[in-house]
Amino acid sequence: MHTFCRICEPGCGLLAEVRDGEVVRLQPDRDHPVHKGFSCHKGVHYLQVHNDPDRLDRPLKRKNPRSEERGDFEPVEWDVAAREIADRLAEVRRRYGRGALAVYQGNPSAFNGAYYANAATIARGFDTRMRFSAGTQDTSAKYAASEAIYGASMAHPIPDLLHTDYFLCVGSNPQVSHMTLIHISDPMAKIRAVKSRGGTVLFVNPRRIESSSPETGDVLLIKPDTDFYFLAGILHEIVFRIGYDRAEVERHARRVDELLDFVRQYPVDRIAGVTGIEADTIRRVADEFCAAPSASVYMATGVNQGRQGTLAYWMLTMVSLFSGNLGRRGGNIYSRGVADVVQGSKRKREDPFYDGPFGEMRTVGGDLPAALLPDFIENPDDPIRALIVVSGNPLLSVGGDDRLRRAFEQLDLIVTVDLYRTVTGEMADYVLPATDWLEREDVNFLNTMGVAMEPYVQYTPAVVPAKGERRDDWWILSRIQQAMGVPTLLDDPDPNPFAAVDATMRESGLSIDLLATLPCQTAVLPEAEPSHVFSIAVQHDDGLIDCCPALFQRSYGTAERIFEELAAEPADQLKLITRRTHYMVNSWLHNLPVFKQGVHQSNPLWMHPDDARSRDLVEGDDVTVRNRHGEVDAMLIYDDTLRPGVVAMTHGWGQRTARGLDVARRNPGVNVNRLAPTGTDGYDPLSNQSQLTGINVEVVRLRHP
């Protein structure tokens, strides 16, 4: 049966072999018109999730108080669980008010078509402004920047890798992560093709990443959390030395002079020391970028999670615009896909900030900063007292797990909707079993809109029926809301969670029924038209890109303060970055035995041998990594691909208390987010994006008792 993976953004086509109602094999779909037989190992190993004996099959209810270390659970009927949750929510709101209920949405929800298409409606049904998501740990910097620059948070011109002559890739490791906010089949093949047709690929990263090779391109080893200054330096070269077509820029954009005034502060001779890249090298990159027949630029999570991801995305956009590559074949282009979604994400007001309990605040895509979740829970004037977590694991995803755990203990009600009883689920009062993506019908809804290099729409029926009493996420939340007396999809005798999907696809003359009749249940859409950046993506009323959004001015002083702080740091200051690996995805896939191999059975500290020797450390030592926010213990592993002065650990570990995850609990590792800042110091106020990389730490040998 033709289906597709829903672990990360490419959504690779798969073939599921079914025998006697069971999936016995997953393999790449060679007939898929876009992916053509490509899939990474994570997708084909997903059967270990589907068949995992630790999967939840029935709703569970806590038997003992959450404050007790050992949580015991008992099965509960769906109707009973929904009624009890609704009653407890009503009581919480009666006592504490509307803001007492919070909802946290995890990353997998974005790859669940029926849920994603109805997420806004479901959120409104809970009638709360206390909304949080994993987006403020990975992508909200881009959404906030695009909303200010283009007037729409979903406007994200992507690098035209199929035609570009020069690809500048900042803070991304496509071989491991397959890129984000761009949907593309086999990204490394596309990158190799740039080089093979005579083009240039340059990665900018604090380590020589797996994506770099003689067949792809080199790496500029940058100091962590300085990407904004690097991109500002490139732009400075373009606008003040190399030159640009001002008339052409002003045909599409406004506030050029204001931008030039800002960028004037960051000449390459000034920023070279802070970035760790020589001034002449930055000049060469700018020259080569502008001299190429076409050039594209891209940044990802490694930049987003720094302190200035929003400003970095601003600089990236301006580099593309002023070099003449925005809206140009081979440059950065907007891919319309199945429908024009940017209109639905149009900016509602120029200044989104309001006075909140912790100073000036905003939401991004409806979400508050997850870094403030414990503060909201502990707010004596308007506390959160109930939390619903959908396909997420905030105890491992949000910074400062000790503080968040203490805050969770104060809650009157926690409900988790998930495949497993995770670390967060262990603290829940109700753990509700969701279907996995082999057990539900679906459409690659997120992949179809705005960021697809090779646009297509694919439908898949449920490959096999759901086991036990598992239910789709949309059904679970709708059932709770139904018990609350809120109108839901379930009020219809024949509910159709794909009605919103069909309505969106109608613009392209498609429907679920039509897709089901096509080969691989897939419709290939027209190739992106480069000029759509200006005719569709830009949503400001005057149709012009804002080169210097007034909103960003509130961070000018911060940019200078951070610059001066970085310039004054001692030469031996260690910077901690997040290292993605082939053996995990965020806080899930940790219960798969196939991914527990060698040093990846745990979460080691990766360190350059020179840094280890200067601290009298050797490979295999047990070390303590610490800063003013917390400390973790780990085994030291040499990694000479790291820039000296940079250490790395992997996000998403720390399942020691997850009694419902046998493999993960026996190989728990440590939660590196314990070292991340929390509270008002833990996020960028422009975007609500948490700082989870470029964190100052010290490393010492662990002293055993």
C-alpha positions in Angstrom: 0.0 0.0 0.0 1.3 3.5 -0.9 1.7 5.7 2.1 4.3 8.3 3.4 6.5 9.0 6.4 5.5 11.6 8.9 8.6 11.9 11.0 10.0 15.0 9.4 9.3 17.5 6.6 10.1 15.7 3.3 7.3 13.2 3.9 9.0 10.5 2.0 6.9 8.1 0.0 6.8 4.6 1.4 5.3 1.2 0.5 3.7 -0.7 3.4 3.5 -4.4 3.0 0.4 -5.7 4.9 -0.2 -9.4 5.7 -3.2 -10.6 7.7 -4.0 -7.1 8.9 -0.5 -6.4 10.1 2.3 -4.2 8.6 5.2 -6.5 8.0 7.5 -4.2 6.1 8.1 -0.6 5.2 10.3 0.3 2.3 10.9 3.3 0.0 8.3 3.8 -2.7 10.2 3.6 -6.0 7.0 4.5 -7.9 6.5 7.8 -6.1 6.5 10.6 -8.7 8.6 12.9 -6.4 10.6 10.9 -4.0 11.3 8.1 -6.5 12.5 5.6 -3.9 14.3 7.8 -1.5 13.7 7.5 2.3 16.0 7.7 5.2 16.4 4.9 7.7 14.1 6.5 10.3 11.1 6.1 8.1 11.6 2.4 7.3 12.4 1.7 10.9 9.1 3.2 12.1 7.7 -0.3 12.4 9.6 -0.5 15.7 7.4 2.3 16.9 4.2 0.8 15.5 4.9 -2.6 17.1 6.4 -1.3 20.3 5.0 -3.3 23.3 5.3 0.0 25.3 2.7 1.7 23.1 -0.5 2.9 24.8 -3.6 0.9 23.9 -6.1 2.2 26.4 -6.8 5.5 28.2 -5.1 5.6 31.6 -5.9 7.4 34.8 -3.6 8.2 37.6 -4.3 6.3 40.8 -2.1 8.2 43.3 -1.2 11.9 43.9 1.3 13.4 41.4 3.6 14.4 44.2 4.5 10.8 44.8 7.6 9.7 43.0 6.1 6.5 41.6 3.0 7.1 39.4 0.5 4.2 39.1 -2.1 4.2 36.4 -5.3 2.2 35.7 -7.4 1.8 32.6 -10.4 4.0 32.2 -13.2 4.1 29.6 -13.1 6.9 27.0 -16.5 8.2 28.0 -15.6 8.2 31.7 -12.2 9.9 30.9 -13.8 12.6 28.8 -16.5 13.4 31.4 -14.0 13.5 34.3 -11.6 15.7 32.4 -14.4 18.1 31.4 -15.7 18.2 35.0 -12.2 18.9 36.4 -11.6 21.6 33.7 -14.9 23.3 34.6 -13.9 23.2 38.3 -10.5 24.7 37.6 -12.0 27.5 35.6 -14.6 28.2 38.1 -12.0 28.6 40.8 -9.2 30.3 38.8 -10.7 31.8 35.6 -10.4 31.4 31.9 -6.6 31.6 31.9 -6.2 28.6 34.2 -6.2 26.1 31.2 -3.1 25.9 29.0 -2.5 23.8 25.9 0.9 22.6 24.7 1.3 21.2 21.2 4.3 19.2 20.2 6.2 18.9 16.9 4.5 15.7 15.5 1.1 17.5 15.4 2.4 19.5 12.4 2.7 16.3 10.4 -0.8 15.0 11.2 -2.9 16.4 8.4 -6.4 16.0 9.9 -5.3 17.5 13.2 -3.2 20.3 11.6 -6.1 21.3 9.4 -8.4 21.6 12.4 -5.9 22.8 15.0 -7.1 26.4 15.0 -10.8 25.3 15.5 -9.8 22.9 18.2 -7.8 25.5 20.0 -10.7 27.9 19.9 -12.9 25.3 21.5 -10.7 25.4 24.6 -11.2 29.2 24.8 -7.8 30.0 26.3 -5.0 32.4 25.4 -2.6 30.1 27.3 -1.3 28.3 24.2 2.2 27.0 23.9 4.0 24.8 21.4 7.3 23.3 20.3 7.4 26.0 17.7 8.9 28.4 20.2 11.8 25.9 20.5 12.5 25.5 16.8 10.9 27.8 14.2 9.1 30.8 15.7 12.0 33.1 14.9 11.2 32.7 11.2 7.5 33.2 11.6 8.0 36.4 13.5 10.5 37.8 11.1 8.4 37.0 8.0 5.3 38.5 9.6 7.3 41.8 10.0 9.2 41.7 6.6 6.5 40.3 4.3 3.3 41.0 6.3 2.6 37.3 6.7 4.1 34.7 9.0 3.8 31.9 6.4 5.8 33.8 3.8 9.1 31.8 3.6 10.9 32.0 0.2 13.0 28.9 -0.1 16.3 28.3 -1.8 15.7 27.1 -5.4 18.1 24.2 -5.1 17.0 22.7 -8.4 18.5 25.6 -10.3 20.8 27.6 -8.0 24.5 28.2 -8.8 25.5 29.1 -5.3 24.0 27.7 -2.1 24.8 29.3 1.3 23.5 27.1 4.1 23.7 28.5 7.6 23.1 26.5 10.8 21.7 23.5 9.1 22.9 19.9 8.6 20.7 18.5 5.8 22.1 15.0 5.7 20.9 14.5 9.3 17.9 16.8 9.6 16.7 16.9 6.0 16.0 20.7 6.4 13.1 22.5 7.9 10.5 25.0 6.5 11.4 23.6 3.1 9.9 20.3 1.8 12.2 18.6 -0.7 12.9 15.0 -1.6 16.4 13.7 -1.0 17.9 17.1 -0.1 21.5 15.9 -0.2 21.1 14.7 -3.8 19.9 18.2 -4.7 22.9 19.7 -2.9 25.3 17.4 -4.6 23.7 18.3 -8.0 24.6 22.0 -7.3 28.3 21.0 -7.1 28.1 18.6 -10.1 26.7 21.2 -12.4 29.6 23.6 -11.6 28.0 25.5 -8.7 29.2 26.2 -5.2 27.8 25.0 -1.8 29.1 26.6 1.4 28.0 25.6 4.9 28.3 27.9 7.9 28.4 25.9 11.1 30.4 25.5 14.3 31.4 22.0 13.2 32.4 20.2 10.0 29.0 18.7 9.6 28.2 15.4 7.9 26.6 17.3 5.0 30.0 18.7 3.9 32.2 16.6 1.6 34.1 17.0 -1.7 30.9 16.2 -3.5 29.0 19.0 -1.7 31.0 21.9 -0.3 33.1 23.3 2.5 32.3 24.6 6.0 33.1 27.9 7.4 33.5 27.3 11.1 31.6 30.1 12.8 31.4 30.8 16.5 28.0 29.8 17.9 25.3 32.4 18.2 27.0 34.9 15.9 25.1 34.1 12.6 23.3 37.4 12.7 26.5 39.4 12.6 27.9 37.2 9.8 24.8 37.8 7.7 24.9 41.5 8.6 28.5 41.6 7.4 27.6 40.0 4.1 24.9 42.5 3.6 27.2 45.4 4.5 29.6 44.2 1.8 26.8 44.1 -0.8 25.3 47.5 0.0 28.4 49.5 0.7 31.2 47.9 -1.5 29.9 45.5 -4.1 26.9 47.6 -5.1 23.2 46.8 -5.8 20.4 48.0 -8.1 18.6 50.5 -5.9 15.8 51.1 -8.4 15.1 47.4 -8.6 15.1 47.0 -4.9 12.7 50.0 -4.4 10.4 48.5 -7.0 9.7 45.7 -4.5 10.6 47.2 -1.1 10.5 50.2 1.1 12.6 51.8 4.0 15.9 51.1 2.3 17.7 54.0 3.9 16.7 52.9 7.4 18.1 49.4 6.7 21.4 50.9 5.5 21.7 53.0 8.6 21.3 49.9 10.7 23.7 47.7 8.7 26.4 50.4 8.7 27.2 49.4 12.3 28.4 45.9 11.2 31.3 46.2 8.7 33.3 42.9 8.3 36.4 44.3 10.0 34.3 44.8 13.1 32.4 41.6 13.2 35.2 39.2 12.1 36.5 38.7 15.6 33.1 38.0 17.1 32.2 35.5 14.4 35.6 33.8 14.3 35.7 34.2 10.5 38.4 36.4 8.9 37.2 39.6 7.3 38.8 38.7 4.0 36.9 35.4 4.0 33.6 37.1 4.6 34.4 39.5 1.8 35.1 36.6 -0.5 31.8 34.9 0.4 30.0 38.1 -0.4 31.8 38.5 -3.7 31.2 34.9 -4.8 27.5 35.1 -3.8 27.0 38.2 -5.9 29.1 37.1 -8.8 27.2 33.8 -9.2 24.6 33.6 -12.0 22.1 32.8 -9.3 22.5 32.4 -5.5 20.3 31.2 -2.7 20.6 31.3 1.1 19.0 29.3 3.8 19.2 29.1 7.6 17.6 26.6 10.0 17.3 25.5 13.6 20.9 26.1 14.5 20.3 29.8 13.9 16.7 30.0 15.1 17.6 28.7 18.5 20.2 31.4 19.2 19.5 34.7 20.8 18.9 36.6 17.6 17.3 34.2 15.2 14.7 36.8 14.1 17.2 39.4 13.2 19.3 36.8 11.4 16.4 35.8 9.2 15.9 39.5 8.5 19.5 39.8 7.4 19.2 36.6 5.3 16.2 38.0 3.5 17.9 41.3 2.8 21.0 39.5 1.5 18.8 37.7 -1.0 16.9 40.9 -2.0 19.9 43.3 -2.4 21.9 40.7 -4.3 19.1 40.5 -6.8 18.3 36.9 -6.0 15.0 37.2 -4.2 12.1 36.1 -6.6 14.6 34.9 -9.2 15.1 31.4 -10.7 17.9 29.8 -8.8 17.6 32.3 -5.9 15.1 32.3 -3.1 11.5 31.7 -4.4 8.0 31.3 -3.0 6.4 28.0 -3.8 2.6 28.5 -3.8 1.8 24.8 -3.7 -1.8 23.7 -3.3 -3.2 27.0 -2.2 -2.2 30.6 -1.2 -1.9 30.2 2.5 -0.1 33.5 3.2 -3.4 35.4 3.3 -4.5 33.4 6.3 -1.3 34.4 8.2 -1.5 38.1 7.3 -0.3 40.4 10.1 -3.2 41.7 12.1 -1.4 44.7 13.6 1.9 46.4 13.2 2.8 46.3 16.9 1.8 42.9 18.4 3.0 43.6 21.9 0.8 44.0 24.9 1.4 44.5 28.6 1.5 41.0 30.2 2.2 39.7 33.7 6.0 39.6 32.9 6.3 42.8 30.9 5.7 43.4 27.2 4.7 40.2 25.5 3.3 38.9 22.3 2.1 35.7 20.7 3.6 34.2 17.5 1.1 32.0 15.6 -1.1 32.2 18.7 1.7 30.8 21.0 3.2 32.3 24.1 6.9 31.6 24.9 7.3 28.1 26.3 10.3 29.4 28.3 7.7 31.2 30.4 5.4 28.2 31.0 6.6 27.7 34.6 6.2 31.4 35.3 2.6 31.4 34.1 2.0 28.3 36.3 3.5 30.0 39.3 1.8 33.4 38.6 -0.1 34.1 41.8 -2.5 36.6 40.2 -3.6 34.4 37.3 -2.1 30.9 37.5 -2.3 28.1 35.0 -3.8 25.1 36.9 -4.6 22.7 34.1 -2.5 21.6 31.1 -3.3 19.5 28.0 -0.3 18.3 26.1 -0.8 17.1 22.5 2.0 15.0 21.0 4.6 16.8 23.0 7.1 16.3 25.8 7.7 19.7 27.3 9.7 18.4 30.2 12.5 17.4 27.7 11.8 20.1 25.1 11.5 23.3 27.2 14.5 24.8 29.0 15.0 24.2 32.7 13.4 20.8 33.3 13.9 20.9 37.1 11.9 24.2 37.4 9.3 23.0 35.0 8.9 19.8 36.9 8.3 21.7 40.1 5.8 23.9 38.4 3.9 20.8 37.0 3.6 19.5 40.5 1.4 22.5 41.3 -1.1 21.8 38.6 -4.5 20.4 39.4 -4.8 18.6 36.1 -2.4 17.3 33.4 -3.7 15.4 30.3 -1.3 14.0 27.7 -2.3 12.7 24.2 0.5 10.6 22.9 1.7 7.2 21.6 3.6 6.6 24.8 3.6 7.5 28.5 6.6 9.8 28.3 8.5 11.7 31.1 5.7 14.3 30.8 3.1 11.5 30.7 4.4 10.1 34.0 3.3 13.3 35.7 -0.2 13.3 34.0 -3.5 12.6 35.6 -4.8 11.1 32.3 -2.7 9.6 29.5 -4.7 9.2 26.3 -3.6 6.8 23.5 -3.2 8.3 20.0 -2.9 6.5 16.7 0.3 6.5 14.9 0.6 7.4 11.2 0.1 3.8 10.0 -3.2 3.8 11.8 -4.9 6.9 10.4 -5.7 8.3 7.0 -3.9 11.4 6.2 -2.8 14.1 3.7 0.6 15.8 3.6 -1.2 19.0 4.4 1.7 21.0 5.9 4.1 20.0 3.0 1.7 21.3 0.3 1.7 25.0 1.2 4.3 27.7 0.7 7.6 25.9 1.2 7.6 22.8 -1.2 10.5 22.7 -3.7 8.7 20.0 -5.6 5.0 20.6 -4.8 2.7 17.7 -4.6 -0.3 16.5 -2.5 -0.5 12.9 -1.3 -3.4 11.1 0.4 -3.0 7.8 2.3 -5.7 5.7 3.9 -5.1 4.1 7.2 -2.7 1.3 6.4 -4.1 -0.9 9.2 -6.8 -0.4 11.8 -5.9 1.2 15.1 -5.0 -1.3 17.8 -6.8 -1.4 21.1 -8.7 1.8 21.9 -6.3 4.2 20.2 -7.9 7.3 18.6 -6.8 10.1 16.4 -5.7 13.3 18.1 -8.5 15.4 16.6 -11.0 12.8 17.9 -9.6 12.8 21.4 -9.6 16.5 21.8 -13.0 16.8 20.2 -14.4 14.2 22.6 -13.2 16.2 25.6 -14.7 19.3 24.2 -17.9 17.5 23.5 -18.1 16.6 27.2 -17.4 20.3 27.9 -20.5 21.2 25.9 -18.4 22.8 23.1 -19.5 22.3 19.4 -17.1 19.9 17.7 -16.6 17.8 14.6 -18.1 14.9 16.5 -21.5 16.5 16.6 -21.9 15.4 13.0 -23.2 11.8 12.7 -20.6 11.3 10.0 -17.7 13.6 11.0 -15.2 14.6 8.3 -11.9 15.9 9.7 -10.7 16.4 6.1 -13.4 18.9 5.1 -10.9 21.8 5.8 -8.3 20.0 3.7 -10.8 19.5 0.8 -11.7 23.2 1.0 -8.1 24.2 0.8 -7.3 21.9 -2.1 -10.3 23.1 -4.1 -8.2 26.0 -5.4 -6.1 23.5 -7.3 -9.0 21.4 -8.4 -8.2 18.6 -6.1 -10.1 16.6 -3.4 -9.5 13.6 -1.2 -11.7 11.5 -3.4 -9.7 12.5 -6.5 -6.3 11.8 -4.9 -7.5 8.4 -3.8 -7.8 7.4 -7.5 -4.4 8.6 -8.7 -1.2 6.6 -8.9 0.5 6.6 -5.4 -2.6 8.7 -4.4 -0.4 11.7 -5.4 -1.0 14.8 -7.5 2.1 16.7 -8.6 1.6 20.4 -8.6 3.1 23.1 -10.9 6.7 24.2 -10.3 7.1 27.3 -8.2 7.0 30.6 -10.1 9.8 32.8 -8.8 7.9 36.1 -9.1 5.3 34.8 -6.7 7.5 36.1 -3.9 6.4 39.6 -4.8 2.9 38.9 -6.2 1.7 36.4 -3.5 4.1 36.2 -0.5 4.2 39.9 0.2 1.0 40.7 2.2 1.6 44.3 3.3 -1.2 46.6 2.1 1.2 48.5 -0.2 2.5 45.3 -1.7 6.1 46.1 -0.7 8.6 44.3 1.5 9.6 46.1 4.6 13.4 46.4 4.6 13.5 47.8 8.1 10.5 46.8 10.2 9.8 49.2 13.1 9.2 46.2 15.3 12.9 45.2 15.1 14.0 48.5 16.6 13.3 47.3 20.1 16.2 44.8 19.6 18.8 47.2 18.3 20.2 47.8 21.7 20.2 44.1 22.5 22.1 43.4 19.3 24.8 45.8 20.4 24.8 44.5 24.0 25.3 40.9 22.8 28.0 42.0 20.4 30.0 43.7 23.2 29.5 40.7 25.5 30.8 38.3 22.9 33.7 40.5 22.1 34.7 40.7 25.7 34.5 36.9 26.4 37.7 35.1 27.4 39.4 33.2 24.6 38.8 29.8 26.4 35.0 30.3 26.9 33.2 27.1 25.9 30.0 27.4 23.9 27.4 24.5 24.0 25.5 23.7 20.8 22.9 21.2 20.0 24.1 18.2 17.9 21.6 16.4 15.7 22.3 12.7 15.0 20.9 9.9 12.9 19.7 8.2 16.1 16.9 10.4 17.3 14.3 13.0 16.5 13.8 15.6 19.3 12.4 13.7 22.3 11.0 10.7 20.5 12.3 7.6 18.8 14.2 7.0 22.0 12.4 3.8 22.7 13.7 2.1 19.4 16.4 -0.5 20.1 17.8 -0.1 16.6 18.9 3.5 17.4 20.8 2.5 20.6 24.2 1.9 19.1 27.7 2.6 20.4 28.1 6.0 22.0 24.6 6.8 20.9 23.2 4.7 23.7 23.5 7.8 25.8 24.0 11.5 25.4 27.8 12.2 25.6 29.5 15.5 25.6 31.4 16.0 22.3 34.5 18.1 22.7 37.5 19.0 20.5 40.6 17.1 21.6 42.6 20.4 22.0 39.9 21.7 24.4 40.0 18.5 26.4 43.8 18.5 26.7 43.8 22.1 27.9 41.5 21.0 30.7 43.5 17.8 31.5 40.6 15.7 30.2 40.7 12.6 28.1 38.2 10.7 26.0 36.0 8.5 28.2 36.2 10.7 31.2 33.0 11.4 33.1 32.5 15.1 33.2 30.2 17.7 34.6 28.9 20.4 32.2 27.6 23.4 34.2 26.7 27.0 34.1 24.5 29.3 36.2 21.3 27.6 35.0 22.2 24.0 36.0 24.5 21.1 35.4 24.5 17.7 33.8 26.9 14.8 33.9 28.1 13.0 30.7 30.8 11.0 29.2 33.4 12.9 27.2 33.9 11.9 23.5 36.5 13.5 21.2 35.2 15.3 18.1 37.7 17.1 16.0 35.0 18.3 13.6 34.0 20.8 16.2 35.5 24.3 16.1 37.8 24.6 19.1 35.9 26.3 21.9 32.6 24.6 21.0 31.1 21.5 22.8 28.0 19.7 21.8 25.2 17.5 23.2 22.0 16.2 21.8 18.5 17.6 22.5 15.7 15.4 23.7 17.4 12.9 26.1 16.5 12.3 29.8 13.8 9.6 30.0 15.0 8.2 33.3 11.6 8.6 35.0 9.6 7.3 32.0 8.5 3.9 33.4 6.3 3.5 30.3 9.4 3.5 28.0 11.5 0.4 28.7 14.4 1.0 26.2 14.5 4.8 26.7 14.5 4.4 30.5 17.4 1.9 30.4 19.3 4.3 28.2 18.2 7.7 29.6 21.0 10.0 28.9 20.7 13.5 30.3 18.5 16.4 29.4 20.8 19.1 28.0 18.1 21.7 28.2 18.8 21.8 32.0 21.6 24.2 31.0 19.3 26.6 29.0 18.2 29.9 30.4 14.6 30.1 31.6 12.1 32.9 32.3 12.3 36.3 30.7 16.0 35.7 30.0 15.3 32.4 28.1 13.8 33.7 24.9 13.9 36.3 22.2 11.0 38.7 22.8 10.7 39.4 19.1 9.7 35.8 18.4 9.2 34.0 21.7 12.0 31.7 20.5 13.9 29.9 23.3 17.6 30.0 23.4 18.8 26.4 23.2 22.2 26.8 21.6 25.3 29.0 21.9 25.1 28.7 25.7 28.1 29.4 27.9 29.3 26.4 29.9 32.3 25.1 31.7 33.4 21.4 31.8 35.2 19.8 34.6 36.0 16.2 35.5 33.2 14.6 37.5 34.0 14.0 41.1 32.6 10.6 42.1 31.4 10.3 45.7 
